[in-house]
Amino acid sequence: MKETPMQRYILLSKDFRDSKQSKESIVHLYAFLDRLCLLHDKESLLISSYVYSLLGYHKKAYTIFLPLADRNNRKDVNKLFAMEQLAQSHQDNFILKRKREKPDKSLYQLSVNDFQNEGIDAEWRSYKINKPVVVFDMVFEKEPITVFIHNKLNFSDLYELLIAYIQWMGNCKSILETGYQVLMEEEVDKEWYEELEIFSVVITVNELGRISAVITAGDSIMPDHILEISFDDKKIAALNYDG
């Protein structure tokens, strides 16, 4: 019989507690969470809130659980109260960081149907990709990837290029590390890339068909600032801290 998400959660949470939050159990929880993020049914969302709570994302767990909780169910009401207290006192400041393991990219393949037309202005057409995508060896699902295409170009001629470019962004470890050391004149340790937290991804194709991207992220070197990474095609054009 196929294992249900709830059965999987029960096994993983037991292992997490019994092993006293071992690194291996944390890796398994994050891998499970990545799969849950691909699903959008109520049960999967509820379970994801439980997993986020285990991993220390108390504010995020509460935000997910809040609209799903049954106010007529005493167990849900008690859980909601406990989550609210942790969200207020701890927020997401004590998370158990994931040991970056390359996700199974076959789970996150894009197709032309994943690009949703958001509108047009005098110069640009914009699109959103409303599904999880692998960027920098992590599953990015905080918000949709935004794509701008110059009006002189046809989307039908570019979507394969865009998909290939996003796949390329899935693993940029050596490019990022080398680019940081050259442009910022500072060495990065082996954990730097693994601890990047991506906030947004914007891709632009100009009137000449030239592709570029701007990715904002948080890093361990200046955790109270936002790192802005600008790509010109597949080369890093600039690195800046904002804030």
Backbone as CSV, one residue per row, in Angstrom:
resi,resn,N_x,N_y,N_z,CA_x,CA_y,CA_z,C_x,C_y,C_z
1,MET,0.848,-1.197,0.000,0.000,0.000,0.000,0.885,1.248,0.000
2,LYS,0.511,2.224,-0.824,1.300,3.444,-0.938,1.238,4.261,0.353
3,GLU,2.377,4.751,0.779,2.468,5.556,1.995,1.822,6.917,1.783
4,THR,0.950,7.327,2.692,0.293,8.630,2.584,1.221,9.715,3.129
5,PRO,0.985,10.980,2.744,1.801,12.072,3.296,1.777,12.125,4.821
6,MET,0.616,11.854,5.424,0.535,11.891,6.883,1.347,10.769,7.512
7,GLN,1.283,9.584,6.921,2.092,8.477,7.433,3.582,8.801,7.328
8,ARG,3.953,9.422,6.215,5.348,9.809,6.026,5.768,10.840,7.072
9,TYR,4.887,11.798,7.328,5.185,12.830,8.325,5.373,12.215,9.708
10,ILE,4.507,11.281,10.076,4.593,10.647,11.395,5.934,9.930,11.561
11,LEU,6.364,9.225,10.525,7.641,8.516,10.578,8.820,9.485,10.686
12,LEU,8.790,10.534,9.856,9.897,11.493,9.841,9.966,12.304,11.129
13,SER,8.814,12.702,11.653,8.817,13.493,12.888,9.290,12.653,14.073
14,LYS,8.922,11.363,14.074,9.393,10.466,15.144,10.912,10.311,15.071
15,ASP,11.424,10.114,13.863,12.873,9.987,13.687,13.585,11.277,14.095
16,PHE,12.990,12.413,13.762,13.547,13.723,14.100,13.691,13.876,15.612
17,ARG,12.650,13.477,16.334,12.678,13.620,17.795,13.568,12.556,18.445
18,ASP,13.431,11.307,17.985,14.213,10.220,18.582,15.713,10.408,18.369
19,SER,16.079,10.994,17.245,17.502,11.199,16.935,18.031,12.520,17.488
20,LYS,17.166,13.225,18.229,17.521,14.528,18.806,17.965,15.517,17.722
21,GLN,17.138,15.603,16.707,17.329,16.556,15.604,18.642,16.301,14.858
22,SER,18.871,15.059,14.505,20.094,14.720,13.779,20.105,15.393,12.411
23,LYS,21.308,15.582,11.864,21.437,16.213,10.551,20.692,15.425,9.485
24,GLU,20.767,14.109,9.585,20.095,13.262,8.597,18.582,13.441,8.654
25,SER,18.028,13.522,9.862,16.579,13.691,9.997,16.135,15.044,9.463
26,ILE,16.969,16.069,9.618,16.654,17.400,9.083,16.659,17.375,7.563
27,VAL,17.640,16.681,6.982,17.694,16.534,5.523,16.425,15.869,5.014
28,HIS,15.978,14.816,5.691,14.777,14.093,5.266,13.531,14.968,5.370
29,LEU,13.454,15.785,6.416,12.299,16.677,6.566,12.258,17.723,5.455
30,TYR,13.400,18.284,5.116,13.434,19.278,4.040,13.084,18.648,2.695
31,ALA,13.570,17.436,2.441,13.236,16.746,1.193,11.735,16.482,1.118
32,PHE,11.146,16.088,2.238,9.701,15.865,2.309,8.948,17.172,2.080
33,LEU,9.441,18.248,2.666,8.811,19.557,2.502,8.848,20.006,1.043
34,ASP,9.950,19.741,0.358,10.049,20.093,-1.062,8.951,19.415,-1.867
35,ARG,8.658,18.168,-1.542,7.608,17.444,-2.265,6.226,17.982,-1.904
36,LEU,6.029,18.315,-0.639,4.737,18.869,-0.221,4.444,20.186,-0.929
37,CYS,5.489,20.964,-1.208,5.313,22.266,-1.849,4.789,22.138,-3.279
38,LEU,4.900,20.950,-3.846,4.369,20.726,-5.194,2.878,20.423,-5.171
39,LEU,2.349,20.158,-3.977,0.934,19.812,-3.820,0.190,20.992,-3.201
40,HIS,-1.092,21.064,-3.473,-1.838,22.238,-3.006,-3.158,21.860,-2.321
41,ASP,-3.326,20.585,-1.984,-4.538,20.179,-1.281,-4.409,20.533,0.203
42,LYS,-5.539,20.520,0.888,-5.573,20.964,2.279,-4.673,20.117,3.169
43,GLU,-4.704,18.795,2.987,-3.893,17.928,3.838,-2.405,18.233,3.682
44,SER,-1.958,18.422,2.444,-0.539,18.707,2.201,-0.127,20.032,2.824
45,LEU,-1.008,21.031,2.741,-0.715,22.326,3.351,-0.644,22.216,4.875
46,LEU,-1.576,21.456,5.456,-1.557,21.259,6.906,-0.260,20.580,7.346
47,ILE,0.099,19.523,6.628,1.317,18.794,6.989,2.546,19.680,6.812
48,SER,2.551,20.498,5.770,3.694,21.399,5.572,3.826,22.370,6.740
49,SER,2.701,22.799,7.315,2.773,23.696,8.481,3.390,22.975,9.676
50,TYR,3.085,21.680,9.820,3.680,20.901,10.916,5.194,20.767,10.717
51,VAL,5.597,20.517,9.467,7.025,20.351,9.171,7.774,21.662,9.393
52,TYR,7.186,22.760,8.911,7.818,24.066,9.128,7.995,24.338,10.619
53,SER,7.005,23.961,11.411,7.090,24.178,12.854,8.233,23.368,13.465
54,LEU,8.368,22.112,13.050,9.468,21.280,13.545,10.824,21.894,13.227
55,LEU,10.922,22.496,12.045,12.195,23.045,11.578,12.468,24.451,12.107
56,GLY,11.537,24.976,12.906,11.764,26.279,13.522,11.185,27.461,12.781
57,TYR,10.452,27.203,11.693,9.805,28.296,10.956,8.433,28.556,11.586
58,HIS,8.425,29.091,12.787,7.174,29.198,13.535,6.213,30.218,12.929
59,LYS,6.730,31.308,12.439,5.867,32.313,11.820,5.249,31.780,10.531
60,LYS,6.046,31.119,9.716,5.555,30.559,8.462,4.541,29.450,8.733
61,ALA,4.820,28.608,9.724,3.905,27.524,10.075,2.548,28.080,10.501
62,TYR,2.577,29.110,11.324,1.331,29.739,11.789,0.565,30.366,10.628
63,THR,1.273,31.026,9.726,0.631,31.668,8.575,-0.092,30.645,7.705
64,ILE,0.507,29.476,7.533,-0.118,28.425,6.723,-1.302,27.805,7.455
65,PHE,-1.121,27.545,8.750,-2.144,26.838,9.520,-3.369,27.700,9.806
66,LEU,-3.184,29.005,9.947,-4.256,29.916,10.358,-5.537,29.781,9.531
67,PRO,-5.492,29.860,8.187,-6.740,29.770,7.420,-7.295,28.350,7.304
68,LEU,-6.509,27.353,7.706,-6.934,25.961,7.555,-7.515,25.377,8.836
69,ALA,-7.242,26.005,9.964,-7.660,25.461,11.254,-9.180,25.448,11.390
70,ASP,-9.694,24.371,11.980,-11.127,24.225,12.247,-11.413,24.818,13.626
71,ARG,-12.107,25.959,13.650,-12.372,26.641,14.927,-13.342,25.876,15.813
72,ASN,-14.009,24.866,15.257,-14.918,24.040,16.052,-14.235,22.790,16.593
73,ASN,-12.965,22.646,16.273,-12.189,21.497,16.726,-11.229,21.970,17.817
74,ARG,-11.432,21.453,19.038,-10.625,21.922,20.169,-9.133,21.682,19.941
75,LYS,-8.799,20.558,19.323,-7.393,20.252,19.054,-6.777,21.295,18.128
76,ASP,-7.519,21.668,17.089,-7.027,22.692,16.164,-6.894,24.048,16.848
77,VAL,-7.866,24.373,17.689,-7.839,25.657,18.395,-6.622,25.731,19.316
78,ASN,-6.362,24.648,20.035,-5.201,24.618,20.931,-3.888,24.714,20.148
79,LYS,-3.835,23.996,19.025,-2.629,24.039,18.188,-2.423,25.440,17.624
80,LEU,-3.525,26.065,17.209,-3.444,27.410,16.650,-2.912,28.395,17.687
81,PHE,-3.386,28.261,18.926,-2.923,29.152,19.993,-1.425,28.956,20.245
82,ALA,-1.000,27.691,20.315,0.421,27.407,20.552,1.287,27.943,19.416
83,MET,0.817,27.762,18.182,1.560,28.260,17.022,1.652,29.781,17.039
84,GLU,0.560,30.423,17.431,0.547,31.886,17.475,1.560,32.408,18.488
85,GLN,1.638,31.756,19.641,2.591,32.187,20.666,4.034,32.053,20.176
86,LEU,4.331,30.938,19.519,5.683,30.733,18.991,5.988,31.694,17.850
87,ALA,4.979,31.971,17.027,5.176,32.906,15.912,5.523,34.294,16.430
88,GLN,4.894,34.683,17.540,5.146,36.007,18.102,6.483,36.069,18.843
89,SER,6.826,35.002,19.545,8.039,35.034,20.372,9.301,34.650,19.599
90,HIS,9.176,33.659,18.723,10.348,33.138,18.016,10.423,33.583,16.559
91,GLN,9.248,33.851,15.969,9.146,34.133,14.536,9.892,33.041,13.755
92,ASP,10.736,33.430,12.807,11.529,32.439,12.059,13.016,32.647,12.345
93,ASN,13.319,33.008,13.588,14.692,33.382,13.936,15.548,32.216,14.427
94,PHE,14.939,31.052,14.613,15.687,29.920,15.167,15.516,28.676,14.308
95,ILE,15.610,28.865,13.010,15.383,27.753,12.092,16.561,26.780,12.116
96,LEU,16.248,25.528,11.831,17.279,24.513,11.638,17.642,24.537,10.164
97,LYS,18.810,25.049,9.852,19.181,25.225,8.452,19.360,23.879,7.769
98,ARG,18.976,23.859,6.515,19.080,22.626,5.761,20.508,22.427,5.265
99,LYS,20.916,21.190,5.253,22.156,20.841,4.576,21.789,20.699,3.110
100,ARG,22.337,21.561,2.288,21.922,21.624,0.895,22.239,20.324,0.173
101,GLU,21.202,19.646,-0.266,21.362,18.494,-1.124,20.650,18.801,-2.426
102,LYS,21.277,18.451,-3.510,20.687,18.783,-4.798,19.317,18.131,-4.929
103,PRO,18.280,18.936,-5.184,16.944,18.364,-5.350,16.853,17.585,-6.648
104,ASP,15.874,16.727,-6.721,15.620,15.957,-7.936,14.999,16.894,-8.966
105,LYS,15.801,17.354,-9.914,15.330,18.354,-10.870,14.227,17.834,-11.781
106,SER,14.111,16.515,-11.884,13.045,15.958,-12.725,11.662,16.291,-12.175
107,LEU,11.605,16.640,-10.881,10.320,17.003,-10.273,9.918,18.436,-10.597
108,TYR,10.828,19.213,-11.158,10.587,20.648,-11.325,10.801,21.111,-12.767
109,GLN,10.498,20.238,-13.713,10.653,20.592,-15.116,9.596,21.617,-15.532
110,LEU,9.988,22.563,-16.373,9.064,23.588,-16.853,8.574,23.263,-18.253
111,SER,7.397,23.769,-18.570,6.860,23.681,-19.927,6.323,25.052,-20.305
112,VAL,5.958,25.214,-21.558,5.446,26.501,-22.032,4.196,26.910,-21.264
113,ASN,3.427,25.946,-20.783,2.178,26.243,-20.072,2.403,26.822,-18.676
114,ASP,3.639,26.761,-18.186,3.934,27.299,-16.855,4.153,28.813,-16.867
115,PHE,4.254,29.404,-18.055,4.435,30.853,-18.181,3.061,31.513,-18.312
116,GLN,2.677,32.280,-17.315,1.370,32.933,-17.321,1.528,34.399,-17.710
117,ASN,0.831,34.778,-18.769,0.902,36.154,-19.271,0.255,37.099,-18.265
118,GLU,1.016,38.084,-17.803,0.532,39.017,-16.788,0.140,40.374,-17.359
119,GLY,0.422,40.608,-18.640,0.032,41.893,-19.217,1.127,42.499,-20.069
120,ILE,0.828,43.671,-20.602,1.733,44.335,-21.533,1.673,45.842,-21.305
121,ASP,2.810,46.525,-21.497,2.812,47.987,-21.476,3.456,48.474,-22.765
122,ALA,3.916,49.704,-22.785,4.426,50.285,-24.028,5.669,49.573,-24.539
123,GLU,6.408,48.916,-23.639,7.690,48.337,-24.048,7.843,46.857,-23.730
124,TRP,7.158,46.385,-22.669,7.410,45.034,-22.186,6.139,44.214,-22.018
125,ARG,6.279,42.898,-22.198,5.266,41.936,-21.782,5.823,41.192,-20.570
126,SER,4.985,40.951,-19.590,5.458,40.274,-18.383,4.772,38.921,-18.219
127,TYR,5.517,37.984,-17.648,5.026,36.633,-17.394,5.413,36.231,-15.975
128,LYS,4.630,35.321,-15.410,4.936,34.759,-14.099,5.029,33.242,-14.226
129,ILE,5.944,32.659,-13.457,6.044,31.204,-13.373,5.577,30.812,-11.980
130,ASN,4.346,30.321,-11.884,3.733,30.053,-10.587,3.904,28.594,-10.174
131,LYS,5.144,28.148,-10.098,5.414,26.798,-9.609,6.836,26.773,-9.053
132,PRO,7.127,25.842,-8.151,8.487,25.749,-7.615,9.506,25.469,-8.715
133,VAL,10.666,26.094,-8.601,11.736,25.956,-9.582,13.056,25.811,-8.821
134,VAL,13.975,25.029,-9.360,15.287,24.875,-8.727,16.194,26.022,-9.155
135,VAL,16.656,26.804,-8.172,17.591,27.903,-8.407,18.703,27.795,-7.362
136,PHE,19.945,27.829,-7.808,21.103,27.700,-6.908,21.013,26.427,-6.057
137,ASP,20.597,25.341,-6.661,20.516,24.038,-5.988,19.532,24.024,-4.823
138,MET,18.547,24.887,-4.851,17.494,24.841,-3.847,16.153,25.045,-4.534
139,VAL,15.104,24.531,-3.920,13.767,24.705,-4.482,13.261,26.083,-4.093
140,PHE,13.051,26.927,-5.086,12.580,28.291,-4.842,11.078,28.340,-5.063
141,GLU,10.342,28.650,-3.998,8.886,28.725,-4.117,8.305,29.849,-3.268
142,LYS,9.162,30.801,-2.865,8.675,31.924,-2.067,7.690,32.780,-2.844
143,GLU,7.991,33.039,-4.117,7.118,33.838,-4.966,7.396,33.466,-6.418
144,PRO,6.492,33.815,-7.333,6.703,33.445,-8.736,7.936,34.117,-9.333
145,ILE,8.597,33.413,-10.240,9.645,34.033,-11.046,8.972,34.983,-12.028
146,THR,9.532,36.185,-12.181,8.996,37.175,-13.114,9.872,37.228,-14.359
147,VAL,9.222,37.276,-15.522,9.937,37.344,-16.799,9.418,38.537,-17.591
148,PHE,10.327,39.380,-18.076,9.972,40.499,-18.949,10.565,40.255,-20.329
149,ILE,9.730,40.394,-21.366,10.166,40.210,-22.750,9.822,41.468,-23.538
150,HIS,10.799,41.971,-24.282,10.567,43.182,-25.072,9.490,42.922,-26.119
151,ASN,8.662,43.941,-26.351,7.534,43.789,-27.270,7.937,43.473,-28.708
152,LYS,9.173,43.756,-29.060,9.623,43.462,-30.422,9.831,41.962,-30.646
153,LEU,9.862,41.206,-29.555,10.139,39.774,-29.647,8.881,38.954,-29.400
154,ASN,8.873,37.738,-29.906,7.743,36.832,-29.731,8.064,35.789,-28.662
155,PHE,7.137,35.622,-27.738,7.329,34.630,-26.679,7.535,33.235,-27.258
156,SER,6.817,32.916,-28.327,6.910,31.582,-28.927,8.318,31.264,-29.419
157,ASP,9.093,32.304,-29.705,10.473,32.099,-30.165,11.466,32.003,-29.005
158,LEU,10.985,32.289,-27.783,11.911,32.440,-26.658,11.711,31.465,-25.508
159,TYR,10.554,30.803,-25.445,10.275,30.032,-24.236,11.276,28.887,-24.021
160,GLU,11.776,28.290,-25.100,12.774,27.228,-24.941,14.083,27.797,-24.381
161,LEU,14.464,28.979,-24.844,15.648,29.658,-24.312,15.475,29.954,-22.827
162,LEU,14.286,30.436,-22.447,14.019,30.776,-21.054,14.058,29.542,-20.162
163,ILE,13.459,28.460,-20.623,13.471,27.223,-19.837,14.901,26.730,-19.640
164,ALA,15.697,26.773,-20.708,17.099,26.342,-20.613,17.884,27.246,-19.666
165,TYR,17.584,28.542,-19.680,18.287,29.491,-18.813,17.945,29.237,-17.348
166,ILE,16.683,28.981,-17.073,16.269,28.698,-15.698,16.890,27.387,-15.220
167,GLN,16.960,26.403,-16.105,17.636,25.151,-15.742,19.111,25.406,-15.426
168,TRP,19.741,26.287,-16.186,21.140,26.630,-15.927,21.298,27.273,-14.553
169,MET,20.341,28.115,-14.163,20.408,28.767,-12.854,20.282,27.771,-11.709
170,GLY,19.870,26.557,-12.016,19.728,25.545,-10.979,21.029,25.210,-10.275
171,ASN,22.151,25.386,-10.943,23.445,25.091,-10.324,24.482,26.100,-10.797
172,CYS,24.744,27.099,-9.968,25.720,28.153,-10.311,26.781,28.293,-9.228
173,LYS,27.066,27.219,-8.522,27.941,27.302,-7.350,29.303,27.922,-7.682
174,SER,30.003,27.357,-8.649,31.353,27.845,-8.956,31.324,29.262,-9.511
175,ILE,30.311,29.574,-10.328,30.189,30.914,-10.908,29.956,31.948,-9.811
176,LEU,29.075,31.632,-8.865,28.779,32.569,-7.780,29.978,32.763,-6.860
177,GLU,30.608,31.674,-6.480,31.747,31.779,-5.560,32.895,32.564,-6.190
178,THR,33.199,32.251,-7.454,34.276,32.973,-8.143,33.909,34.436,-8.352
179,GLY,32.655,34.679,-8.759,32.201,36.047,-8.989,32.263,36.889,-7.733
180,TYR,31.875,36.309,-6.597,31.919,37.052,-5.336,33.359,37.402,-4.973
181,GLN,34.241,36.442,-5.105,35.639,36.669,-4.739,36.297,37.724,-5.623
182,VAL,35.912,37.758,-6.907,36.502,38.729,-7.832,35.895,40.116,-7.637
183,LEU,34.562,40.188,-7.617,33.890,41.492,-7.572,33.896,42.119,-6.181
184,MET,33.799,41.303,-5.145,33.752,41.827,-3.779,35.115,41.780,-3.094
185,GLU,36.083,41.139,-3.761,37.447,41.015,-3.230,37.441,40.422,-1.823
186,GLU,36.668,39.367,-1.678,36.556,38.703,-0.384,36.311,37.215,-0.617
187,GLU,37.000,36.397,0.161,36.828,34.955,0.052,35.501,34.538,0.696
188,VAL,34.898,33.500,0.139,33.708,32.922,0.759,34.058,31.516,1.237
189,ASP,33.482,31.116,2.376,33.761,29.769,2.866,32.849,28.767,2.168
190,LYS,33.059,27.501,2.454,32.333,26.444,1.751,30.848,26.415,2.103
191,GLU,30.472,27.073,3.202,29.071,27.085,3.610,28.286,28.233,2.978
192,TRP,28.970,29.209,2.405,28.293,30.420,1.924,27.208,30.102,0.902
193,TYR,27.558,29.366,-0.126,26.585,29.026,-1.176,25.434,28.201,-0.612
194,GLU,25.783,27.277,0.295,24.766,26.393,0.854,23.735,27.158,1.686
195,GLU,24.119,28.301,2.222,23.237,29.034,3.130,22.527,30.211,2.469
196,LEU,22.707,30.391,1.164,21.977,31.452,0.471,20.475,31.208,0.567
197,GLU,19.729,32.259,0.814,18.266,32.183,0.827,17.733,33.134,-0.236
198,ILE,17.106,32.583,-1.252,16.648,33.383,-2.385,15.320,34.053,-2.054
199,PHE,15.220,35.353,-2.393,14.002,36.115,-2.165,13.218,36.368,-3.447
200,SER,13.911,36.629,-4.547,13.203,36.922,-5.799,14.091,36.623,-6.993
201,VAL,13.436,36.348,-8.134,14.133,36.095,-9.396,13.398,36.849,-10.501
202,VAL,14.111,37.720,-11.206,13.537,38.472,-12.329,14.433,38.262,-13.545
203,ILE,13.829,37.813,-14.643,14.563,37.558,-15.887,14.061,38.522,-16.952
204,THR,14.981,39.074,-17.737,14.628,40.037,-18.785,15.268,39.620,-20.106
205,VAL,14.488,39.725,-21.191,15.023,39.536,-22.544,14.822,40.851,-23.286
206,ASN,15.922,41.529,-23.631,15.802,42.855,-24.250,15.486,42.757,-25.744
207,GLU,15.389,43.907,-26.394,14.960,43.939,-27.791,15.936,43.238,-28.726
208,LEU,17.178,43.052,-28.291,18.176,42.351,-29.105,18.184,40.847,-28.830
209,GLY,17.301,40.422,-27.924,17.249,39.009,-27.567,18.261,38.610,-26.519
210,ARG,18.887,39.612,-25.892,19.887,39.363,-24.855,19.184,39.080,-23.532
211,ILE,19.582,38.001,-22.873,18.931,37.604,-21.630,19.766,38.033,-20.425
212,SER,19.088,38.479,-19.389,19.752,38.876,-18.144,18.842,38.513,-16.979
213,ALA,19.389,38.579,-15.782,18.594,38.227,-14.605,19.100,38.975,-13.385
214,VAL,18.187,39.243,-12.468,18.535,39.819,-11.169,17.921,38.929,-10.098
215,ILE,18.759,38.440,-9.211,18.313,37.572,-8.126,18.661,38.243,-6.802
216,THR,17.689,38.365,-5.921,17.962,38.896,-4.590,17.999,37.739,-3.602
217,ALA,18.893,37.853,-2.628,19.080,36.757,-1.682,19.626,37.282,-0.365
218,GLY,19.513,36.462,0.649,20.171,36.728,1.916,21.373,35.811,2.037
219,ASP,22.439,36.290,2.653,23.619,35.447,2.814,24.188,35.573,4.219
220,SER,25.210,34.775,4.507,25.778,34.715,5.853,26.836,35.778,6.106
221,ILE,27.293,36.456,5.060,28.336,37.470,5.227,27.751,38.771,5.774
222,MET,26.625,39.199,5.199,25.927,40.390,5.697,24.453,40.039,5.860
223,PRO,24.111,39.315,6.924,22.754,38.796,7.089,21.676,39.855,7.260
224,ASP,22.070,41.088,7.594,21.079,42.150,7.760,20.920,42.979,6.485
225,HIS,21.490,42.517,5.379,21.377,43.186,4.087,20.840,42.207,3.041
226,ILE,20.384,42.761,1.935,19.945,41.944,0.804,21.033,41.957,-0.255
227,LEU,21.440,40.782,-0.691,22.450,40.654,-1.740,21.748,40.619,-3.095
228,GLU,22.102,41.549,-3.975,21.533,41.595,-5.322,22.569,41.076,-6.313
229,ILE,22.211,40.013,-7.022,23.112,39.367,-7.978,22.586,39.625,-9.384
230,SER,23.369,40.315,-10.205,22.953,40.647,-11.570,23.738,39.800,-12.568
231,PHE,23.002,39.117,-13.442,23.611,38.305,-14.490,23.408,38.965,-15.846
232,ASP,24.455,38.963,-16.662,24.356,39.296,-18.077,24.581,37.985,-18.811
233,ASP,23.510,37.424,-19.349,23.533,36.068,-19.870,23.987,35.143,-18.738
234,LYS,25.104,34.450,-18.895,25.541,33.510,-17.869,26.781,33.992,-17.118
235,LYS,27.008,35.298,-17.168,28.123,35.889,-16.438,27.591,36.848,-15.377
236,ILE,28.256,36.902,-14.241,27.856,37.838,-13.192,28.318,39.237,-13.576
237,ALA,27.364,40.148,-13.705,27.678,41.526,-14.098,27.933,42.409,-12.890
238,ALA,27.233,42.137,-11.784,27.392,42.983,-10.596,26.886,42.253,-9.363
239,LEU,27.458,42.612,-8.223,27.017,42.140,-6.914,26.938,43.347,-5.996
240,ASN,25.792,43.509,-5.344,25.623,44.664,-4.453,24.811,44.266,-3.236
241,TYR,25.128,44.896,-2.112,24.324,44.736,-0.907,23.418,45.950,-0.760
242,ASP,22.155,45.688,-0.465,21.181,46.759,-0.263,20.715,46.711,1.182
243,GLY,20.730,47.854,1.856,20.262,47.888,3.233,21.390,48.053,4.213
